Amino acid sequence: MPEPDKSPDLEALDAKLKAAEERLRPPAPERPEISGWGLAGRIGVELTAAVGGGAFFGWLLDRWLGTGPVLMIVLFLLGGAAGVVNVNRAMTRLLNIRPPDDRTKT
């Protein structure tokens, strides 16, 4: 059985619905423009600052408390973990990747 042609009223309604969908659709997030050198510099600074800062504050606490290199090693490792988390967050934001828990929600 052939389908009947759309009436002009339905075509107008369809056009209005499509226009409303376009207005209500959120704009796509823009990717920041960053060069390869800029990205490499940012990753390097993130890791170096986190590891260096953790080791430095651990060294200061060790000198103040007289505990030896224990706190320096612990804060060095925590700084490294923080640096990896910061780099992961920056790359996720740069590549517009949603976190895994957001993928299950529709």
C-alpha positions in Angstrom: 0.0 0.0 0.0 1.6 3.3 -1.0 2.1 5.9 1.7 0.0 9.1 1.3 1.8 12.3 0.7 2.4 14.6 3.7 0.0 17.4 4.0 1.4 20.9 4.1 0.4 21.2 7.7 2.5 18.2 8.7 5.5 19.5 6.7 5.2 22.9 8.4 5.0 21.2 11.8 8.0 19.0 10.9 10.0 22.1 10.0 9.0 23.8 13.2 10.0 20.7 15.3 13.4 20.6 13.6 14.0 24.3 14.2 13.1 23.9 17.9 15.4 20.9 18.2 18.3 23.0 16.8 17.6 25.8 19.2 17.4 23.5 22.2 20.4 21.4 21.4 23.4 22.5 23.5 26.4 23.7 21.5 29.2 21.3 21.0 32.1 22.0 23.3 35.0 23.6 21.6 38.4 22.0 21.8 41.1 24.4 22.9 43.7 25.0 20.3 47.1 23.8 21.7 50.2 22.9 19.9 52.3 19.7 20.4 55.0 21.7 22.2 52.4 23.4 24.4 50.9 20.1 25.3 54.3 18.5 26.0 55.3 21.5 28.2 52.1 21.4 30.1 52.5 17.6 30.8 56.1 18.2 31.9 55.2 21.0 34.2 52.3 19.1 35.8 54.4 16.1 36.6 57.5 18.0 37.6 55.6 20.4 39.9 53.7 17.6 41.6 56.7 15.3 42.1 59.1 18.1 43.0 56.6 19.8 45.4 55.9 16.5 47.2 59.5 15.7 47.6 60.4 19.2 48.8 57.6 19.3 51.4 58.5 15.8 52.5 62.1 16.9 52.9 61.0 20.0 54.9 58.8 17.9 57.2 61.6 15.3 57.7 64.1 18.1 58.7 61.5 19.6 61.1 60.4 16.4 62.7 63.8 14.6 62.4 62.3 11.5 60.8 64.9 10.8 58.1 63.8 10.4 54.5 60.5 8.6 55.3 58.1 11.5 54.7 60.1 12.7 51.7 59.6 9.3 50.0 55.9 9.1 50.9 55.2 12.6 49.7 57.4 12.0 46.6 55.1 9.0 45.7 51.9 10.9 46.5 53.2 13.8 44.3 53.8 11.4 41.5 50.3 10.0 41.8 48.8 13.5 41.9 50.8 14.5 38.8 49.5 11.5 36.9 45.9 12.4 37.9 46.4 16.0 36.8 47.8 14.9 33.4 44.9 12.5 33.0 42.4 15.2 33.8 44.1 17.7 31.4 44.1 15.1 28.6 40.5 14.1 29.2 39.4 17.7 29.1 41.5 18.3 26.0 40.1 15.3 24.1 36.5 15.9 25.4 36.3 12.4 26.7 33.6 11.7 29.2 34.4 9.9 32.4 33.4 6.2 32.5 30.4 6.8 34.9 28.8 9.3 32.5 28.8 6.9 29.6 26.2 4.7 31.2 23.7 7.6 31.7 21.6 8.4 28.7 
